[in-house]
Amino acid sequence: MKFYVRYKFVQKRVANPDPYIKKQMSENISRFEYLSVREAQGAKIIKEICNKEARVVLDPTMLLSACEWDKLAIGENESKPYILCYFLGTNKDNWSHVYRLSEKINIPLKIIPVFTSDYGRGYEVVNGVGPGEFINLVRNASMICTDSFMVQYFLLFIINLSMLMKDFQAMMITVRIPGFIISLNY
């Protein structure tokens, strides 16, 4: 007997999935005996797709306090200002805004690369970024620009600073953050 447990369901936008995809998701999710999700919205999606209950649990990033996260930082403090960029999407407007911002306030960009194209942007690229390096980059940055929900959450609730980049394709970010706030009883 195989026993499958999933700490958190990786939630992507699943609005009106293709019937084939919905069937595949149902088959894959149904293999798990116990499911947990970060948000009530994820539990609802699982219930709709395969009629299974999923428990809403604390996101792993919330298991540590800001002080504990800070102790995990790896790297030197930087005195020169920079704008840290971490974009998971391919929205060209986000990059256009960041370039203009960098030029206007005369602060260079540091990019955590996601796509091959990130290496050709003409700014410093930071490779090999794990959790400790990420925390160090964040705490030393003058500004952070991202379209990642989890990075936005981390910045808002753990670090408490950020310029949040929103694009039309990532509109669910505005839905997901209030979901976290509600789950925290704010």
C-alpha positions in Angstrom: 0.0 0.0 0.0 1.4 3.4 -1.0 0.8 6.3 1.3 0.9 9.7 -0.3 1.0 13.0 1.7 1.3 16.4 0.3 2.1 19.3 2.6 0.9 22.0 0.3 -0.8 21.9 -3.1 1.0 24.1 -5.6 -1.8 26.3 -6.8 -1.8 27.8 -10.2 -4.7 29.6 -11.9 -7.1 26.8 -12.7 -10.1 28.7 -14.1 -12.2 26.5 -16.4 -9.5 23.9 -17.1 -9.6 21.9 -20.3 -11.6 18.6 -19.6 -8.5 16.5 -20.3 -6.4 18.6 -17.9 -9.2 18.4 -15.3 -9.3 14.6 -15.6 -5.5 14.4 -15.3 -5.5 16.7 -12.3 -8.3 14.7 -10.6 -6.4 11.4 -11.2 -3.1 12.8 -9.8 -4.6 14.6 -6.8 -6.8 11.6 -5.9 -3.7 9.5 -5.3 -3.0 11.5 -2.2 -4.5 10.3 1.0 -4.2 13.7 2.8 -4.0 17.1 1.1 -3.2 20.5 2.4 -3.2 23.9 0.8 -2.1 27.4 1.6 -5.4 29.0 0.9 -9.2 28.4 1.1 -9.3 29.0 -2.7 -7.0 26.0 -3.2 -9.2 23.8 -1.1 -12.2 24.9 -3.2 -10.3 24.1 -6.4 -9.4 20.6 -5.2 -13.0 19.9 -4.1 -14.3 21.0 -7.5 -11.8 18.9 -9.4 -11.9 15.6 -7.5 -14.3 16.0 -4.7 -11.6 15.6 -2.0 -11.2 17.6 1.1 -8.0 19.6 1.6 -6.9 21.2 4.8 -5.8 24.8 4.8 -2.5 25.1 6.6 0.1 27.7 7.3 2.4 28.5 4.4 5.9 27.2 5.0 7.3 30.7 4.7 5.2 31.6 7.8 6.8 28.9 10.0 9.7 31.2 10.9 9.6 34.7 12.4 11.3 37.6 10.6 14.1 37.4 13.1 14.6 33.7 12.3 14.5 34.3 8.5 17.1 37.1 9.0 19.5 34.6 10.7 19.4 32.5 7.6 20.8 35.3 5.4 24.1 34.4 3.6 26.4 37.0 2.2 27.9 40.4 2.8 25.9 43.6 3.5 26.1 45.9 0.5 26.4 49.6 0.8 25.6 50.5 -2.8 21.9 50.8 -3.6 20.2 48.5 -6.1 16.7 47.4 -7.3 16.3 43.7 -7.0 14.2 42.1 -9.8 12.6 38.7 -9.7 10.0 38.1 -12.4 8.4 34.7 -13.0 6.2 36.0 -15.8 7.2 37.3 -19.2 5.2 40.6 -19.1 7.4 43.0 -21.1 5.6 46.0 -19.4 7.1 45.0 -16.0 10.6 45.1 -17.4 9.8 48.4 -19.2 8.7 50.0 -16.0 11.7 48.7 -14.1 14.1 50.0 -16.7 12.5 53.5 -16.6 12.5 53.4 -12.8 16.2 52.5 -12.7 17.1 55.3 -15.1 14.9 57.9 -13.3 16.2 57.3 -9.8 19.7 56.3 -11.0 19.8 53.0 -9.1 21.1 49.9 -11.0 19.2 46.6 -11.2 20.2 43.2 -9.8 18.4 40.4 -11.4 17.6 36.9 -10.0 17.4 35.1 -13.4 14.4 32.9 -14.3 14.6 32.9 -18.1 17.6 32.8 -20.4 16.6 36.3 -21.6 17.3 37.6 -18.1 21.0 37.2 -18.8 20.9 39.6 -21.8 19.2 42.5 -20.0 22.4 44.5 -19.5 22.3 44.5 -15.7 24.0 42.4 -13.0 22.6 38.9 -12.8 22.9 37.0 -9.5 23.2 33.2 -10.0 22.9 30.5 -7.4 20.3 32.2 -5.2 19.0 29.9 -2.4 17.0 31.0 0.6 19.9 32.5 2.5 21.2 34.5 -0.5 17.7 35.6 -1.3 17.1 37.0 2.2 20.5 38.8 2.0 19.6 40.3 -1.4 16.2 41.4 -0.1 17.4 43.0 3.1 20.1 44.9 1.2 18.0 46.1 -1.7 16.7 49.6 -2.0 13.6 48.3 -3.8 12.3 44.9 -4.9 10.2 44.5 -8.0 8.5 41.1 -8.6 5.4 39.4 -10.0 5.8 36.4 -7.7 2.9 36.0 -5.2 5.1 34.2 -2.7 7.9 36.8 -2.9 5.3 39.6 -2.5 3.8 37.8 0.5 7.3 37.3 2.0 8.1 41.0 1.5 4.8 42.2 2.9 4.6 40.0 6.0 8.1 39.1 6.8 10.3 41.9 5.5 7.6 44.5 5.2 8.9 46.5 2.2 8.4 46.3 -1.5 7.3 47.8 -4.7 4.8 45.2 -6.0 4.6 44.8 -9.8 1.2 43.8 -11.0 0.2 42.9 -14.5 -3.0 41.9 -16.1 -2.1 38.2 -16.3 -1.3 38.1 -12.6 -4.5 39.7 -11.3 -5.1 36.8 -9.0 -2.3 38.2 -6.8 -4.8 40.8 -5.6 -7.2 38.0 -4.7 -4.6 35.8 -3.0 -3.1 38.4 -0.6 -6.4 39.2 1.0 -6.9 35.4 1.3 -3.7 35.2 3.4 -4.8 38.2 5.5 -8.1 36.6 6.2 -6.4 33.3 7.2 -4.2 35.3 9.6 -7.3 36.9 11.2 -6.1 40.5 10.5 
